[in-house]
Amino acid sequence: MPFLKPRWVCRIIGWLYAALGAAGTLSREIGGYFRFTPVEAYLYLGLGVWAIWAARRRTRTSLLALACIGLLSFAWSLVPWLGLPPAVTHALGSQQALDVLIRELVAIWGVGTSVRAVLDWRASHRSTAP
C-alpha cells in the first residue's frame, strides 16, 4: 500500500495547524462551533510553523517533528482526563468533538507515518547488507 512521504505529511499537518492557528488568532471562532482560546490558537500556530519548517529540512528532521507533533497532539486531546489544574484546562479551552477528532487524526497520521518510514528504512538497509 503506498503512503505519503514523511515530508508531505509534515507539510500537510503543518498547513492544517497553521491555518487553524491563524483563524484562531484572527477571529476566535469558525462558524458557531469551532472556538479558540488565545493559548490554543498560538499553540496551533506554533505547531504548524514547526511542521512546515521541518518539512523543508532533511527527512529525519521531518520524521522527528512528525513523531513529536503527533505525540503532543495526542496528549493535548487528553487534557480533560489528565487531571491538570483548572487554570491550565481553562487556558487550553473546552474540548469540542471536532478539536479532539482533528488532534487524534494528526496524532495517528504523524506517528504512524514516522514509524512506517523508519521501518521501511530499516528493511531497505537490511536487504542491501552483504
URUR-V199453 format. One record per backbone hydrogen bond with DSSP energy under -0.5 kcal/mol. CO is the residue of the C=O (numbers start at 1). NH is the residue of the N-H. E is the energy in kcal/mol with one decimal. If there is no record, write none. Layout:
{{CO | NH | E} {CO | NH | E}}
This chain:
{{5 | 8 | -0.6} {5 | 9 | -2.1} {6 | 10 | -2.6} {7 | 11 | -2.1} {8 | 12 | -2.7} {9 | 13 | -2.7} {10 | 14 | -2.3} {11 | 15 | -2.5} {12 | 16 | -2.2} {13 | 17 | -2.7} {14 | 18 | -2.7} {15 | 19 | -2.3} {16 | 20 | -2.2} {17 | 21 | -2.7} {18 | 22 | -2.7} {19 | 23 | -2.5} {20 | 24 | -2.2} {21 | 25 | -2.2} {22 | 26 | -1.9} {23 | 27 | -2.5} {23 | 28 | -0.5} {24 | 28 | -1.0} {28 | 36 | -2.8} {29 | 31 | -0.6} {30 | 33 | -1.0} {30 | 34 | -1.8} {33 | 35 | -1.0} {34 | 30 | -3.0} {37 | 41 | -2.6} {38 | 42 | -2.3} {39 | 43 | -2.1} {40 | 44 | -2.4} {41 | 45 | -2.4} {42 | 46 | -2.7} {43 | 47 | -2.5} {44 | 48 | -2.3} {45 | 49 | -2.5} {46 | 50 | -2.2} {47 | 51 | -2.3} {48 | 52 | -2.4} {49 | 53 | -2.5} {50 | 54 | -2.6} {51 | 55 | -2.0} {52 | 56 | -0.8} {53 | 56 | -0.9} {54 | 57 | -1.3} {58 | 62 | -1.9} {59 | 63 | -2.4} {60 | 64 | -2.3} {61 | 65 | -2.4} {62 | 66 | -2.5} {63 | 67 | -2.4} {64 | 68 | -2.5} {65 | 69 | -3.1} {66 | 70 | -2.4} {67 | 71 | -2.4} {68 | 72 | -2.8} {69 | 73 | -2.5} {70 | 74 | -2.1} {71 | 75 | -2.5} {72 | 76 | -2.6} {73 | 77 | -1.9} {74 | 78 | -0.8} {75 | 78 | -0.6} {76 | 79 | -1.1} {78 | 81 | -1.4} {78 | 82 | -0.6} {79 | 82 | -1.2} {79 | 84 | -0.6} {85 | 88 | -0.7} {85 | 89 | -1.9} {86 | 90 | -2.3} {87 | 91 | -2.0} {88 | 92 | -2.0} {90 | 93 | -0.7} {91 | 40 | -0.5} {94 | 96 | -0.8} {96 | 100 | -2.4} {97 | 101 | -2.4} {98 | 102 | -2.5} {99 | 103 | -2.5} {100 | 104 | -2.7} {101 | 105 | -2.5} {102 | 106 | -2.3} {103 | 107 | -2.3} {104 | 108 | -2.6} {105 | 109 | -2.7} {106 | 110 | -2.9} {107 | 111 | -2.2} {108 | 112 | -2.1} {109 | 113 | -2.1} {110 | 114 | -2.0} {111 | 115 | -2.5} {112 | 116 | -2.4} {113 | 117 | -2.3} {114 | 118 | -1.9} {115 | 119 | -2.5} {116 | 120 | -2.5} {117 | 121 | -2.3} {118 | 122 | -2.4} {119 | 123 | -2.2} {120 | 124 | -2.3} {121 | 125 | -1.9} {122 | 126 | -1.9} {123 | 127 | -1.8} {124 | 128 | -0.9}}
